[in-house]
C-alpha cells in the first residue's frame, strides 16, 4: 500500500510542465536581448525562403501562361502553351489573371493589394507592426499571378511585404511588445530586400531608414542579423552573382567632363522617378473615380483589357522586365526605343496598380483618401 508524505506537493502533470517551459521560453524571447536576436535570425530565414519561393512561383506561373520562365524580351511571340490564341494571348492572359487576382485579394486579404512597401510602413507606424498572418500567403500567390500573367510591376515590393508579414506573424505568436514587434517587421523587410538583390547592406538601410524610420543600436544590429541570414539563404538558391551583373567589362570614366554627364543622368533619373510616382497615384485616383461603386473584385479583369492592349503594342512590358533591362544594358535597343520603353513602363505599371481592388491604405485606415507620408 502506498501513501503520500504529509505536506508534500504533487508533481505537476507532464503537460503542465511542458506548458510552463513554453511560457518561460516565450517570456525570455519577449524580454531578453538574446531572444530578440534569435527571433531576428528566424525572421531573416523566413524572409530569405519567402523571397526564393516567391521568385520561383513567378517563374512557374509565367511558364504556365507563356511556356517560358521569363517572357517579354523576345518581342511579339505567342505562348507556346496556348498557340491557338496567337497574339490575342497578350490581351486574354492579363484578363484571366485579373479574374483570379481580384477575388483572391478582395476575399482574403485586401491589405495585400498594392505596392507592398507603403502597406508595411503603415503597419509599423500606425498598427504597432501588426500584419495579419494570411497576408504573406495571399500576397505571394496574388502577386505571382499578377506578374506571371503580364502585370508590369516589380517583385521587390511584394517580397518586402511577404517577409514583413512572416516576421510580424512570428512576433505576434510570441506576443512581442509593440516596440520589438516593429523591429521584427523591419527585420523581415530587410531580409526580403537582402535575399532578392544579394545586397545585405542595402537591406539593413532599407529596414532601418524606410520601414522602422528610427535608429538605435539594438535595432540596427538586429536588422543586420536578419539581412545576413536572408542573404546566405538567397545565395544558396539563387547564386552569389551580383544582381546587376550584365554590365560590359572595362567601364571607366576617362574624362572629367564625363562626370557632368553622370550628374545630368542622376537629375534626369530623379525627375523620371518623381513623374512615375505621380502618374501611378493619379492613375489610381482616376480608376477609382471611373469605377465608382462597381464590384471591386472585378477591377483587375477590366484593367487587364487595357494592359493587354498595351502589351500587344509593346510586349517588352510583360512582367517584371529584368530580361529587358539586361538586354538594354548591353546595348540591345536603339535610343528612341528606350524612350518609348520608359514611357510605356510608366503607363503599364499605372494600369497594373490602378485597376487592382480598393487600395490597401484606404482599407487599413477606413477611408478613401490616401494617407499622407506614405507615397
N, C-alpha and C positions, 0 to 999 in steps of 0.2 A: 504494500500500500504506500502510495506516495503522497506527499503533502507539500505545502509551501511554507517558507520561512516567514514567521510573523513580521509584518512591516516591509517585506520585500516588494519591489515594484516589478510587475510582469514585463518581460521583454516585448517590445513592440513587434507587431507582425512584419514580415519581410516587405510587404507593400508600403507600410508606413515608413520603414527605414529608407526605402528607395525614394519615397516622396520627400523625405527630409533632406537626403543628399541632393536631389534635384533642386529643391528650394534654396539650399545653401549655395549650390553652384550658380544658379540664376542670380542670386543676390551678389555673389562675387563678380559675375560678369557685369552687372549693373553698376556697381560702386567702384570697383578697382580699376586702376590704370591698366594693369595687365589684362583684365577682362576686355577692356575697350580695344586693346591691341589685338587680342585673339579674334574678336569679332571683326576687326578690320581685315585680318587675314582671310577670314571666311567670306566676307563681303567681296574682297578682291578676287577670290577664287570663283565665286558665283558670277561676278561681272565678267570675268575672263571667259568662263564657259558659256555665259549668255551671249557674249559678242561672237564667239566662234559658232555657236549653234544658230544664231540669227543669220550670220553670213551664209552658212550652208543651206539654211531654209530659203533664203532668197535665191540661191543658185538652183535649188530644187524646183521651186515654183516657176522660175524663169525657164528652166528646162522643160517643165510640163507644158508651158504655154508656147514656147518657141522652138524647142528642140536643141537649144544652146544654153549653157550655163551663164553666158554673158551675151547680150544682144544689143544691136543698135549701130555698132561701128561698121557693120557690113553694108549699110545703106538699105536700099529697097530690096529686101529678100523676104520671101514668105516663110511662115512657120513650117518646119519640116514635120511637125506632128499634125498640122491642120492645113495641108497643101491645097485642099479643095476650096479654102476661103480666099486664096490668092492675097492680093494686097488689102482686101477688105478686113483681113485679120487685124490690121492696125487700129481699126475702129471697134470691131466686135470684142476683142480681148479686153480692152480697158472697161467696156460696159459690163462684161461678165465679172471682171474683178470688182467693179463698183457694187454690183448686186450682192457680192459675197462680203465685201469690206464694210459696207454701210450698216446692214443689220447686225453684224458682229460687234462693231463699236457701239452702236446705239443701244443694243440689248444688254451687253455685259460690262462695258467699262468706257463710258463716254470721255473720261479724262485721258484715255489712251489715244484719243484723236489729236491730231495736230503735229506740231514741230517736235515736241518731246522735251526740249530744254526749258522753255518757259513754264511748262506744267510742273517740272521738278522744282524750279525756282519758287513758284507759288507754294508748292507743298512745304518747302523749307521755311519760307518767310511767313506764311500765314497759317500753315497747317501743322506746325511743330515737327515736320519731317514725316508725317503720316501719309503713306501711299497704300492704297488697297492691294492686297496680295495678287488678285487676279489681273492687275494691270500688266505685270511682267509677261504673262502668257498671252493675253489679248493683244498687247502692243506688238509682241514678236510676230504672232500669226497675222494680224491685220496689216502691219507694215510690210511684211514679206509678200502678202497678197497684193498690196498696192504697188510695190516696186516690181514684183515679178510679172504683173500684168500690164506694165507700161507706165506706172506712175513716175513722174520725173522729179524725184526727191532723193535726198541722201539717206544713208543708213546710220549716220552718226547720232542724230537726234533721237531716233528710236533706241539705239544702243544705250545712250545715256539714261533714258527713261527705264529701260529694262534693268540695267544694273542698279539704278537707284531704287526701283520697286523691290528688287530682290533684297537689297540691303535694308530697306525700311521694313519689309516683312520680317526679316530676321530680328531686327531691333524690337519690333512690336511684340513678337513672340516671347522675347526675353523680358518685355516690359521695361525697356530702357526709358530713362527720363528724357524730356524733350531736348535738352541741350546736347545730350550724347546721341540721340536719335538723328538730329540734324547732321552731326559729324559722320554718322554711318551712311546717311544718304549721299553726302559728298564723297565718301569712300567708294560707293557704288558707281557714281558718275565718273569719278577719276579712273576707276578700273575699266569701265567701258571704253573711254577715250584711249587709255593706255594700250588696251589689247587690240583695238581696231586699227590704230595708227602705228603700233610698235613704238610708242613715244611716252614712256613713263613720266618724264619731267613735264611734258605738256599736260598729261593727265593730272598731275599734282596741282599745277597752277590753275587748271580749269576747275577742279573740285573746290579749291580754297577760295579763289577770287570770283568765280562766276556763280557757283552753286551755294557755297557757305557764306561768302561775302563777309567774312570776318577772319581775323588772323589770331592764332595762338600757337604756341609751340606744340602742345599736345595734338591739336587739330592737324597741323601740318605734318607732324611725324606719323600720325595715324593714317592720313590720306596717302602719305608716301608709301607706307607698308602695303596698302591696298593696291596702289598703282603698280608696284613692283611685282606683286604676286600675279596680278592680272596679265602683266606683260610677259612673264615667264610662261603662263598658260597659253597666251596667244602665240608666242613663238613656237611652242611645241606643235601646234596645229596649223598655223598659217605661215610659218617660216620666219627667219630672222632678218630678212632683207628690209631696208628702209621702205616706208610707204610710198614715197615718191622716188622710185629707183630708175625711171626711164630717161633721165636727162642724159644728153650726149656727153661723152668724156671730154675733158680738157677745157671746160668752160672757164673763162677768166676775163676780168676787166682790165684791159691793157692801157686804157687812156683815162685821164681824169674826167674828160667830158662825158664818158660813159656813165659815170655816177649821176650826172644830171638827168640822163635818160631813165635811170633807175628811180630817181626821185619823182619824175613825171609819171612813171608807171605806178608808183605807190599811190600818188594822189588820184590817178585815174581809177585804180582798183578800189580805193576808198569811196569815191563818188559812185561807182557802179554798185558797191555793196549797199550804200545808203539807198540808192534808187531801187535796188532789188527788194529790200525790206519794205519800203514804202509801197511798191507795186503789189507785193504779196498781201499786205494788210488791206490795201484798197480793194483788191480783188475779193478778199474775204467779206468785206463790208458790202460790196456790190452784189455778190451772190446771195448774201443774206437778205438784202432788200428785194431782190428779184424772186427769191424762193418763197418768201413770206411764210405762210402757215402750212405749206405743203409738207408731207411726211419727211422728217429729217433723214431717215434711213435710206431714202431713195436719191438723195442728193449726189452721192458719188457716181451712181449709174448715169445720171444726167450729165454730170461733168465728164464722164468717160467718153461721151459722144464728142464734145468739144476737144478734149485731149486727143482722142483718136484721129480727128481731122488734122490736128497739128502734127501728130506722129506720121500721118500719111504723107504730109508735105516734107517733114524733116525727121526721118526715123532715128537720127542720132540722139534724139531727146528721150529715147526709151530707157527707163530705169535710172540707175544711179549715175551713169555717164562716165565712170572711170576708164573703160576702154577707149572712149572717145577722147578723154583728156590725155591718155598715154599716147594716142596717135597724134594729138595736137603738139605735144612736147617734142616729138621727133620730126616735126615739120610735115605732117601728113595732109594738112589742109591749107588752102590759099587764104590770104589775109581777109578778103571780102567774105569768105565763108565763115571765118572765125567771128566776124562781127555779127553775121546772121545767127550763128550758134549762140552768142551771148544774149541777143535779144530773145531768141526762141526759148532759151533755158529759163529766162525770167517768166515768159508767158506760160510755159509748160508747168513750171513749179507753182505758179499762181493758180492755174487751173486745178492742179492736183490737190493743193491745200484748200483752196477756196470752196470747192464743192464737197468737202467732207462734211459729216454731221456737225451739229452745233459746236462751235469751238469750246475746247475743254476749259479754258479760263472762265468762260461765261457759266459753264455748268458748275464749276467749283465755287464760284463766288455768288451764284444765284442771280446773275444779271446778264443782260445782253450787251453790256458795254465792256470793251476790252480794258483790263486793268492797266494802270499806268506803271511804267518802270520795268515791264517785262517784255518789251517788243524788241 
